[in-house]
Amino acid sequence: MKNTETKEKSSLRKKADSIKEFRCKNLIAVLEEPQDYKNIGRTIRNINALGVEKLYIVDSRNKVPNDWQEMRTDVTLTKTSGSAIKWSFVKKFSSTKECIDHLEKNGFKSMVTSPHLKGRKNIVLHEGKYTKMKLAVWFGNESKGVSNEAIENSKACINIPMYGIIESLNLGTSTGIVMYEITKQRRAFKLRKVAKRKEKLKNKK
């Protein structure tokens, strides 16, 4: 039994190492005061699958365990994240201000997401450029959306174009769509830089 578990861990470690270069450094998803606990797990699954470096959670109501190790043993988070919680970096903050201060201290720019115009520079998701900055992307509360404090401290507001009667998506769905576009752009940008570097080295020979 122990040999089987050791082999499984070794296999997972090899897989983690093989995809390491495709992960998007300096990219953070932020959930601000999420209501539905299951949406937290779904978002963790999304960010892990898409190669987002970290997830921050603003949780003033103390819904989420304080410590990542505690989160890893939480049955709901383990189930809804498809066990991705075990392989994802998640940090909790007690207030929006605390999270903003932490991000700014570490040189991150914030962008918020909303289906509506929020009085900032508004960007249609696929028309924006998200490659040349340390970036934190904020997703708001399921009923209220992002807070005014988050909006005021953001660089821009991203919206997903919608063409139906319903004007909003489930939080888990929104995080997947938005972070897919951003990680796609960042990986393509990184690959172009690597290709240019190789071309320069080749021309010097």
C-alpha positions in Angstrom: 0.0 0.0 0.0 2.8 2.4 1.0 4.7 1.6 -2.3 1.6 2.5 -4.3 1.1 5.8 -2.5 4.8 6.6 -3.0 4.6 5.9 -6.7 1.5 8.1 -7.0 3.2 11.0 -5.2 6.3 10.6 -7.3 4.1 10.6 -10.5 2.3 13.7 -9.4 5.6 15.4 -8.5 7.0 14.6 -12.0 3.9 16.1 -13.6 4.1 19.2 -11.4 7.7 19.7 -12.5 7.0 19.1 -16.2 4.3 21.9 -16.2 6.2 24.3 -14.1 7.5 26.4 -17.0 4.0 26.9 -18.3 2.6 28.4 -15.1 2.0 32.2 -15.1 4.2 33.9 -12.6 3.2 37.2 -11.0 -0.5 36.5 -11.8 -3.0 36.4 -8.9 -6.7 35.8 -8.8 -8.6 37.5 -6.0 -12.0 36.5 -4.6 -13.5 39.3 -2.6 -16.0 38.2 0.0 -17.4 35.1 -1.8 -20.7 33.8 -0.4 -20.9 30.3 -1.8 -18.2 28.1 -0.3 -18.4 25.8 -3.3 -17.4 28.6 -5.6 -14.1 28.9 -3.8 -13.3 25.3 -4.5 -14.4 25.7 -8.2 -12.1 28.8 -8.5 -9.2 26.9 -7.0 -9.7 24.2 -9.6 -9.8 26.8 -12.4 -6.6 28.6 -11.3 -4.7 25.4 -10.9 -5.8 24.0 -14.2 -5.0 27.3 -16.0 -1.6 27.8 -14.4 -2.4 30.9 -12.3 0.3 31.4 -9.7 -1.8 32.2 -6.7 -5.4 32.7 -5.3 -6.1 35.4 -2.7 -9.4 35.4 -0.7 -10.8 38.4 1.1 -12.9 36.8 3.8 -14.0 39.1 6.6 -16.7 36.6 7.7 -14.2 33.9 8.3 -15.7 31.3 6.0 -12.4 29.9 5.0 -9.8 28.3 7.3 -6.9 30.7 8.1 -4.1 28.4 7.2 -3.5 26.7 3.9 -2.7 23.4 5.6 -6.2 23.5 7.1 -7.7 24.3 3.7 -6.1 21.2 2.3 -8.0 19.0 4.7 -11.3 20.7 4.2 -13.7 18.2 2.7 -15.8 20.7 0.7 -12.7 22.5 -0.8 -11.0 19.2 -1.6 -14.1 17.9 -3.4 -15.2 21.0 -5.3 -11.6 21.8 -6.3 -11.0 18.2 -7.6 -8.1 18.1 -5.0 -6.5 21.1 -6.6 -6.3 22.8 -3.2 -3.4 20.4 -2.5 -1.5 21.9 -5.3 -2.5 25.5 -5.3 -1.2 28.5 -3.3 -4.1 30.2 -1.4 -3.8 33.1 0.9 -6.5 34.6 3.1 -7.0 38.3 4.0 -9.4 39.7 6.6 -10.2 42.9 4.6 -10.1 44.4 1.1 -7.7 47.1 2.4 -5.3 44.4 3.8 -5.2 42.7 0.5 -4.7 45.9 -1.5 -1.9 47.0 0.7 -0.2 43.6 0.4 -0.5 43.7 -3.4 0.8 47.3 -3.8 3.7 46.6 -1.4 4.7 43.8 -3.8 4.3 45.8 -7.0 1.1 44.4 -8.3 -1.5 46.3 -10.4 -5.1 45.4 -9.9 -7.9 44.9 -12.4 -11.5 44.3 -11.3 -14.1 42.3 -13.2 -17.8 43.2 -13.7 -20.5 42.8 -16.3 -21.3 46.5 -15.9 -19.3 49.7 -16.4 -17.7 50.7 -13.2 -16.5 54.2 -13.8 -12.9 53.1 -14.6 -11.2 52.3 -17.8 -13.5 49.5 -19.1 -12.0 46.7 -21.1 -13.8 43.9 -23.1 -12.0 40.8 -22.0 -10.5 39.7 -25.3 -9.5 43.2 -26.3 -7.3 43.9 -23.3 -3.6 43.3 -22.9 -2.5 41.6 -19.7 1.1 40.6 -20.4 3.6 43.2 -19.1 2.7 43.7 -15.5 2.5 41.9 -12.1 -1.3 41.5 -12.2 -4.0 40.8 -9.6 -7.5 40.1 -11.1 -10.4 40.7 -8.7 -13.7 38.9 -8.7 -16.5 40.2 -6.5 -19.2 38.9 -4.3 -21.8 36.8 -6.1 -24.7 39.3 -5.4 -22.9 42.6 -4.9 -20.0 42.3 -7.2 -16.6 44.0 -6.5 -16.5 46.7 -3.8 -16.0 50.4 -4.4 -12.7 50.2 -2.6 -11.4 47.5 -5.0 -12.6 49.6 -8.0 -11.0 52.8 -6.7 -7.6 51.0 -6.4 -7.8 49.2 -9.8 -6.2 50.0 -13.1 -9.2 49.0 -15.1 -12.5 47.0 -15.2 -12.7 43.9 -17.3 -16.0 42.6 -18.6 -17.0 39.4 -20.5 -19.2 40.3 -23.5 -22.7 38.7 -23.1 -25.5 38.4 -25.6 -28.3 36.8 -23.7 -31.1 37.9 -21.4 -29.0 36.9 -18.4 -26.3 39.5 -17.8 -24.0 37.7 -15.3 -22.3 34.3 -14.9 -21.7 32.1 -12.0 -18.5 33.1 -10.1 -16.8 29.8 -10.8 -17.6 30.1 -14.6 -16.4 33.8 -14.7 -13.1 33.0 -13.1 -12.5 30.3 -15.6 -13.3 32.4 -18.6 -11.4 35.5 -17.5 -8.3 33.7 -16.3 -8.2 31.5 -19.5 -7.9 34.6 -21.7 -5.2 36.2 -19.4 -3.1 33.1 -19.0 -3.3 32.4 -22.7 -1.9 35.8 -23.5 0.8 35.6 -20.9 2.0 32.2 -22.0 2.1 33.4 -25.7 4.1 36.5 -24.6 6.5 34.4 -22.7 7.0 32.0 -25.6 7.7 34.9 -28.0 10.3 36.3 -25.6 12.0 32.9 -25.4 12.0 32.5 -29.2 13.5 36.0 -29.7 16.2 35.2 -27.2 17.1 32.0 -29.0 17.1 33.8 -32.3 19.5 36.4 -31.0 21.9 33.7 -29.6 21.7 31.9 -32.9 22.6 35.1 -34.9 25.6 35.7 -32.6 27.2 32.4 -33.5 
